[in-house]
Amino acid sequence: MKKTLITLAVLAAATGVAQAQSSVVIYGTVDAGFVSERGGVNGNVNKLDSGVASASRIGFKGTEDLGSGLSALFVLESGFNVDSGAQNANEGLFGRQAYVGLSSKTTGTLTLGRQYTPWYNTLSKVADPFAVGYAGSAKNLFPSNTRTSNTVLYASPNFNGFDADVAYTFGEQAESNKIGRKIGASAGYSNGPLNARIAYNNTSNDTALTEAGSGRNWLAAANYDFAVVKAYVAYGVNKGLNSAIRNNGNVNAFDYTSAGFSTDSATALIGATVPVGAAGTVMASVIHVNDKNAANADANQFAVGYSYALSKRTSTYASYAKISNKNNAGYTVGNNSNAGTGDKAFNVGVRHSF
Protein backbone atom coordinates (compact mmCIF):
# COMPACT_ATOMS: atom_id res chain seq x y z
CA MET A 1 0.00 0.00 0.00
CA LYS A 2 2.84 2.36 0.92
CA LYS A 3 4.61 1.56 -2.36
CA THR A 4 1.44 2.36 -4.30
CA LEU A 5 1.01 5.68 -2.53
CA ILE A 6 4.67 6.60 -3.12
CA THR A 7 4.37 5.68 -6.81
CA LEU A 8 1.24 7.84 -7.22
CA ALA A 9 2.95 10.75 -5.48
CA VAL A 10 5.99 10.51 -7.81
CA LEU A 11 3.74 10.37 -10.88
CA ALA A 12 1.74 13.37 -9.66
CA ALA A 13 4.94 15.33 -9.09
CA ALA A 14 6.27 14.38 -12.53
CA THR A 15 2.99 15.42 -14.15
CA GLY A 16 3.15 18.77 -12.38
CA VAL A 17 6.70 19.36 -13.69
CA ALA A 18 5.64 18.48 -17.24
CA GLN A 19 2.72 20.89 -17.06
CA ALA A 20 4.95 23.65 -15.75
CA GLN A 21 7.36 23.14 -18.65
CA SER A 22 4.67 23.48 -21.34
CA SER A 23 2.24 26.29 -22.05
CA VAL A 24 -0.45 27.22 -24.55
CA VAL A 25 -1.75 30.78 -24.75
CA ILE A 26 -4.85 32.14 -26.49
CA TYR A 27 -4.32 35.74 -27.61
CA GLY A 28 -5.83 38.25 -29.99
CA THR A 29 -6.74 41.77 -31.02
CA VAL A 30 -10.19 43.23 -31.63
CA ASP A 31 -10.00 46.55 -33.51
CA ALA A 32 -12.82 48.55 -35.10
CA GLY A 33 -13.19 52.15 -36.19
CA PHE A 34 -15.09 54.69 -38.25
CA VAL A 35 -13.32 55.44 -41.53
CA SER A 36 -14.01 58.33 -43.89
CA GLU A 37 -12.26 58.16 -47.29
CA ARG A 38 -12.19 60.97 -49.86
CA GLY A 39 -10.91 61.63 -53.37
CA GLY A 40 -11.64 58.31 -55.07
CA VAL A 41 -13.33 57.90 -58.43
CA ASN A 42 -16.51 56.60 -56.74
CA GLY A 43 -16.79 59.58 -54.39
CA ASN A 44 -16.72 59.78 -50.61
CA VAL A 45 -16.90 56.56 -48.61
CA ASN A 46 -17.92 56.41 -44.94
CA LYS A 47 -17.80 53.01 -43.25
CA LEU A 48 -17.21 50.98 -40.13
CA ASP A 49 -13.93 49.18 -40.70
CA SER A 50 -12.12 46.35 -38.93
CA GLY A 51 -8.42 46.25 -38.13
CA VAL A 52 -7.64 49.94 -38.66
CA ALA A 53 -4.74 50.23 -36.22
CA SER A 54 -3.98 46.50 -35.90
CA ALA A 55 -5.59 43.64 -37.78
CA SER A 56 -8.29 41.86 -35.77
CA ARG A 57 -7.18 38.31 -35.00
CA ILE A 58 -7.31 35.35 -32.67
CA GLY A 59 -4.35 33.08 -32.18
CA PHE A 60 -2.89 30.17 -30.28
CA LYS A 61 0.77 29.90 -29.38
CA GLY A 62 2.59 27.35 -27.32
CA THR A 63 6.00 26.26 -26.11
CA GLU A 64 7.38 23.09 -24.60
CA ASP A 65 10.66 22.91 -22.72
CA LEU A 66 12.65 20.00 -24.14
CA GLY A 67 15.58 20.48 -21.78
CA SER A 68 19.18 21.61 -22.29
CA GLY A 69 18.03 25.05 -23.46
CA LEU A 70 15.93 23.63 -26.31
CA SER A 71 12.19 24.20 -26.69
CA ALA A 72 9.47 23.46 -29.23
CA LEU A 73 7.04 26.17 -30.31
CA PHE A 74 4.04 26.77 -32.54
CA VAL A 75 1.75 29.62 -33.63
CA LEU A 76 -1.69 29.41 -35.28
CA GLU A 77 -3.35 32.76 -36.05
CA SER A 78 -6.60 33.58 -37.81
CA GLY A 79 -7.91 36.96 -38.98
CA PHE A 80 -11.51 38.15 -38.88
CA ASN A 81 -13.61 41.25 -39.52
CA VAL A 82 -15.19 42.83 -36.43
CA ASP A 83 -17.77 44.74 -38.49
CA SER A 84 -19.28 41.57 -39.96
CA GLY A 85 -17.90 38.71 -37.87
CA ALA A 86 -16.71 37.03 -41.07
CA GLN A 87 -13.30 35.53 -41.67
CA ASN A 88 -10.95 37.67 -43.74
CA ALA A 89 -11.64 37.39 -47.47
CA ASN A 90 -9.44 34.99 -49.47
CA GLU A 91 -7.73 33.80 -46.29
CA GLY A 92 -7.46 30.31 -44.88
CA LEU A 93 -8.45 29.31 -41.37
CA PHE A 94 -5.01 30.22 -40.06
CA GLY A 95 -4.10 32.47 -42.98
CA ARG A 96 -2.25 35.05 -40.90
CA GLN A 97 0.32 32.74 -39.34
CA ALA A 98 0.76 28.98 -39.04
CA TYR A 99 4.16 27.59 -38.13
CA VAL A 100 6.01 25.16 -35.89
CA GLY A 101 9.64 25.07 -34.89
CA LEU A 102 12.48 24.60 -32.45
CA SER A 103 14.27 27.26 -30.43
CA SER A 104 17.65 27.10 -28.73
CA LYS A 105 19.01 29.71 -26.37
CA THR A 106 22.49 29.30 -27.88
CA THR A 107 21.92 28.53 -31.57
CA GLY A 108 18.70 30.38 -32.49
CA THR A 109 15.20 29.55 -33.72
CA LEU A 110 14.08 27.57 -36.78
CA THR A 111 10.42 27.76 -37.85
CA LEU A 112 8.50 26.19 -40.74
CA GLY A 113 5.17 27.32 -42.22
CA ARG A 114 3.36 30.55 -43.02
CA GLN A 115 5.01 33.53 -41.35
CA TYR A 116 6.03 37.18 -41.60
CA THR A 117 8.97 38.06 -43.85
CA PRO A 118 12.14 39.70 -42.48
CA TRP A 119 11.30 42.67 -44.72
CA TYR A 120 7.85 43.21 -43.19
CA ASN A 121 9.14 42.89 -39.63
CA THR A 122 11.69 45.61 -40.39
CA LEU A 123 9.08 47.88 -41.95
CA SER A 124 6.52 47.43 -39.17
CA LYS A 125 8.76 47.25 -36.08
CA VAL A 126 11.64 49.59 -36.96
CA ALA A 127 10.76 51.91 -39.86
CA ASP A 128 7.19 53.11 -39.34
CA PRO A 129 6.01 55.28 -36.41
CA PHE A 130 2.46 54.08 -37.22
CA ALA A 131 3.60 50.40 -37.03
CA VAL A 132 1.95 49.91 -40.47
CA GLY A 133 -1.45 50.76 -38.98
CA TYR A 134 -3.89 53.69 -38.91
CA ALA A 135 -4.36 55.98 -41.93
CA GLY A 136 -0.63 56.72 -41.89
CA SER A 137 0.47 53.14 -42.55
CA ALA A 138 3.76 52.92 -44.42
CA LYS A 139 2.16 50.13 -46.49
CA ASN A 140 0.32 52.86 -48.40
CA LEU A 141 3.57 53.68 -50.26
CA PHE A 142 6.17 51.04 -49.33
CA PRO A 143 6.05 47.52 -50.80
CA SER A 144 4.69 45.39 -47.96
CA ASN A 145 5.94 41.84 -48.71
CA THR A 146 3.94 40.80 -45.67
CA ARG A 147 3.83 37.00 -45.30
CA THR A 148 4.91 33.89 -47.18
CA SER A 149 3.70 30.30 -47.05
CA ASN A 150 5.93 27.22 -47.37
CA THR A 151 8.70 29.13 -45.61
CA VAL A 152 11.69 28.07 -43.55
CA LEU A 153 12.97 30.90 -41.33
CA TYR A 154 16.05 30.96 -39.13
CA ALA A 155 16.53 33.70 -36.51
CA SER A 156 19.82 33.99 -34.66
CA PRO A 157 20.19 34.64 -30.94
CA ASN A 158 21.02 38.16 -29.83
CA PHE A 159 24.78 38.75 -29.60
CA ASN A 160 25.52 41.95 -27.67
CA GLY A 161 22.66 43.74 -29.44
CA PHE A 162 23.23 42.18 -32.89
CA ASP A 163 20.87 39.65 -34.50
CA ALA A 164 19.94 38.41 -37.97
CA ASP A 165 17.44 36.19 -39.75
CA VAL A 166 17.07 34.54 -43.14
CA ALA A 167 14.02 33.03 -44.85
CA TYR A 168 13.54 30.75 -47.85
CA THR A 169 10.15 30.15 -49.46
CA PHE A 170 9.66 27.07 -51.62
CA GLY A 171 7.73 27.58 -54.84
CA GLU A 172 6.88 23.87 -54.89
CA GLN A 173 6.72 23.68 -58.69
CA ALA A 174 8.04 20.67 -60.60
CA GLU A 175 9.17 22.71 -63.62
CA SER A 176 11.73 24.80 -61.72
CA ASN A 177 12.75 25.59 -58.15
CA LYS A 178 12.72 29.28 -59.11
CA ILE A 179 8.98 29.44 -59.82
CA GLY A 180 7.31 31.02 -56.79
CA ARG A 181 10.57 31.14 -54.85
CA LYS A 182 11.18 33.94 -52.35
CA ILE A 183 14.26 34.78 -50.30
CA GLY A 184 14.46 37.22 -47.40
CA ALA A 185 16.98 38.31 -44.80
CA SER A 186 17.62 41.04 -42.27
CA ALA A 187 20.23 42.07 -39.73
CA GLY A 188 20.02 44.62 -36.96
CA TYR A 189 21.44 46.23 -33.88
CA SER A 190 19.47 47.32 -30.84
CA ASN A 191 20.98 48.92 -27.77
CA GLY A 192 19.25 51.30 -25.39
CA PRO A 193 17.45 54.03 -27.35
CA LEU A 194 18.82 52.91 -30.76
CA ASN A 195 17.18 50.33 -33.01
CA ALA A 196 18.58 49.92 -36.54
CA ARG A 197 18.02 47.25 -39.17
CA ILE A 198 18.58 46.42 -42.84
CA ALA A 199 16.40 44.00 -44.81
CA TYR A 200 16.34 42.32 -48.21
CA ASN A 201 13.55 40.61 -50.13
CA ASN A 202 13.76 38.73 -53.45
CA THR A 203 10.72 37.39 -55.33
CA SER A 204 11.18 35.27 -58.44
CA ASN A 205 9.03 36.22 -61.44
CA ASP A 206 9.81 33.05 -63.42
CA THR A 207 6.99 30.95 -64.83
CA ALA A 208 6.94 27.55 -66.50
CA LEU A 209 7.32 29.31 -69.88
CA THR A 210 9.56 32.31 -69.21
CA GLU A 211 12.52 33.42 -67.14
CA ALA A 212 11.54 36.90 -65.98
CA GLY A 213 14.12 37.66 -63.33
CA SER A 214 13.11 38.78 -59.86
CA GLY A 215 11.76 41.71 -57.89
CA ARG A 216 14.34 42.93 -55.38
CA ASN A 217 13.80 45.16 -52.35
CA TRP A 218 16.32 46.66 -49.95
CA LEU A 219 15.33 48.55 -46.80
CA ALA A 220 17.43 50.39 -44.23
CA ALA A 221 15.60 51.71 -41.16
CA ALA A 222 16.35 53.09 -37.73
CA ASN A 223 14.64 54.76 -34.81
CA TYR A 224 16.12 56.54 -31.81
CA ASP A 225 14.32 57.37 -28.58
CA PHE A 226 15.26 60.81 -27.27
CA ALA A 227 12.68 60.41 -24.45
CA VAL A 228 10.80 63.59 -25.43
CA VAL A 229 10.49 62.30 -29.02
CA LYS A 230 11.24 59.07 -30.85
CA ALA A 231 12.62 59.72 -34.34
CA TYR A 232 12.24 57.36 -37.31
CA VAL A 233 14.00 57.22 -40.68
CA ALA A 234 13.83 54.65 -43.49
CA TYR A 235 15.01 54.32 -47.08
CA GLY A 236 14.03 51.56 -49.51
CA VAL A 237 15.23 50.66 -53.02
CA ASN A 238 13.03 48.59 -55.34
CA LYS A 239 14.35 47.01 -58.54
CA GLY A 240 12.86 44.66 -61.10
CA LEU A 241 9.44 43.46 -62.19
CA ASN A 242 6.88 43.33 -59.33
CA SER A 243 9.27 45.00 -56.90
CA ALA A 244 6.87 47.88 -56.19
CA ILE A 245 3.33 46.50 -56.31
CA ARG A 246 0.93 49.02 -54.76
CA ASN A 247 -1.03 48.06 -51.66
CA ASN A 248 -4.25 48.41 -53.70
CA GLY A 249 -2.92 46.23 -56.50
CA ASN A 250 -3.73 47.44 -60.02
CA VAL A 251 -7.05 49.09 -59.09
CA ASN A 252 -7.73 52.38 -60.90
CA ALA A 253 -8.93 54.29 -57.84
CA PHE A 254 -9.13 57.72 -59.51
CA ASP A 255 -10.58 59.28 -62.65
CA TYR A 256 -7.58 58.19 -64.72
CA THR A 257 -5.76 54.99 -65.59
CA SER A 258 -3.09 54.55 -62.94
CA ALA A 259 0.53 54.28 -64.00
CA GLY A 260 1.97 50.77 -64.07
CA PHE A 261 4.07 49.40 -61.25
CA SER A 262 7.56 50.86 -61.24
CA THR A 263 10.54 48.59 -61.88
CA ASP A 264 13.02 51.13 -60.50
CA SER A 265 12.03 53.24 -57.54
CA ALA A 266 13.07 54.46 -54.09
CA THR A 267 10.92 55.16 -51.05
CA ALA A 268 11.96 57.36 -48.11
CA LEU A 269 10.35 58.06 -44.74
CA ILE A 270 10.93 60.40 -41.84
CA GLY A 271 8.67 60.35 -38.81
CA ALA A 272 8.28 60.61 -35.07
CA THR A 273 6.23 59.58 -32.07
CA VAL A 274 5.81 62.00 -29.18
CA PRO A 275 4.52 60.96 -25.74
CA VAL A 276 1.79 63.28 -24.44
CA GLY A 277 1.10 62.92 -20.75
CA ALA A 278 1.08 59.50 -19.14
CA ALA A 279 -1.06 57.70 -21.75
CA GLY A 280 -1.10 59.65 -25.02
CA THR A 281 1.11 59.35 -28.12
CA VAL A 282 1.22 61.58 -31.19
CA MET A 283 2.42 59.93 -34.42
CA ALA A 284 3.53 61.67 -37.61
CA SER A 285 5.37 60.79 -40.82
CA VAL A 286 6.17 62.00 -44.32
CA ILE A 287 6.83 59.45 -47.08
CA HIS A 288 8.12 60.09 -50.61
CA VAL A 289 8.14 57.68 -53.58
CA ASN A 290 10.63 58.47 -56.35
CA ASP A 291 9.70 56.57 -59.53
CA LYS A 292 12.79 56.42 -61.73
CA ASN A 293 10.93 54.94 -64.73
CA ALA A 294 9.88 57.10 -67.67
CA ALA A 295 6.39 57.52 -66.17
CA ASN A 296 7.91 59.41 -63.20
CA ALA A 297 4.83 58.48 -61.15
CA ASP A 298 5.99 59.93 -57.82
CA ALA A 299 3.88 60.25 -54.68
CA ASN A 300 4.02 61.93 -51.28
CA GLN A 301 2.13 61.07 -48.10
CA PHE A 302 1.66 63.22 -45.01
CA ALA A 303 0.13 61.57 -41.94
CA VAL A 304 -0.64 62.43 -38.32
CA GLY A 305 -2.31 60.38 -35.59
CA TYR A 306 -3.03 60.15 -31.88
CA SER A 307 -3.41 57.12 -29.62
CA TYR A 308 -4.60 57.16 -26.01
CA ALA A 309 -4.11 54.14 -23.75
CA LEU A 310 -7.16 53.58 -21.55
CA SER A 311 -5.36 50.61 -19.99
CA LYS A 312 -2.52 48.23 -20.81
CA ARG A 313 -4.77 46.38 -23.26
CA THR A 314 -7.26 48.98 -24.54
CA SER A 315 -6.67 52.18 -26.50
CA THR A 316 -8.56 54.69 -28.59
CA TYR A 317 -7.10 56.42 -31.63
CA ALA A 318 -7.61 58.94 -34.42
CA SER A 319 -5.52 59.49 -37.55
CA TYR A 320 -5.47 61.32 -40.87
CA ALA A 321 -3.37 60.91 -44.01
CA LYS A 322 -3.23 62.49 -47.45
CA ILE A 323 -1.41 61.28 -50.56
CA SER A 324 -0.40 63.55 -53.44
CA ASN A 325 -0.13 61.41 -56.59
CA LYS A 326 1.99 62.71 -59.45
CA ASN A 327 1.80 61.76 -63.14
CA ASN A 328 -1.06 59.28 -62.68
CA ALA A 329 0.44 57.46 -59.71
CA GLY A 330 -2.36 55.39 -58.18
CA TYR A 331 -1.61 55.13 -54.45
CA THR A 332 -4.48 55.19 -51.96
CA VAL A 333 -4.73 55.88 -48.22
CA GLY A 334 -5.62 52.65 -46.43
CA ASN A 335 -4.86 51.30 -42.97
CA ASN A 336 -3.47 48.13 -41.45
CA SER A 337 -6.08 45.83 -42.98
CA ASN A 338 -7.55 47.60 -46.02
CA ALA A 339 -6.13 49.41 -49.05
CA GLY A 340 -8.56 52.36 -49.09
CA THR A 341 -10.45 53.99 -51.95
CA GLY A 342 -9.16 57.58 -52.14
CA ASP A 343 -6.16 59.84 -51.69
CA LYS A 344 -7.13 60.97 -48.17
CA ALA A 345 -8.70 59.30 -45.15
CA PHE A 346 -9.64 59.96 -41.53
CA ASN A 347 -10.31 57.27 -38.96
CA VAL A 348 -11.21 57.03 -35.28
CA GLY A 349 -11.63 53.81 -33.33
CA VAL A 350 -10.85 51.54 -30.42
CA ARG A 351 -8.47 48.58 -30.07
CA HIS A 352 -8.43 45.87 -27.40
CA SER A 353 -5.81 43.14 -27.04
CA PHE A 354 -6.04 40.01 -24.94
Secondary structure, DSSP 8 states (H G I E B T S, - for coil): -HHHHHHHHHHHHHHHHHHHHEEEEEEEEEEEEEEEEESSTT--EEEEEE-SSS--EEEEEEEEEEETTEEEEEEEEEEB-TTT--B-TT--TT-SEEEEEEEETTTEEEEEEEEE-HHHHHIIIII-TTTT-STT-GGGTS----EEEEEEEEE---BTTEEEEEEEE----SS-TTTT-EEEEEEEEEETTEEEEEEEEEEE---SS----EEEEEEEEEEEE-SS-EEEEEEEEEESTTSS--TTTT---SSS------SEEEEEEEEEEEEETTTEEEEEEEEEEEE-STT---EEEEEEEEEEESSSSEEEEEEEEEEEE-TT-------SS---SSSEEEEEEEEEE-
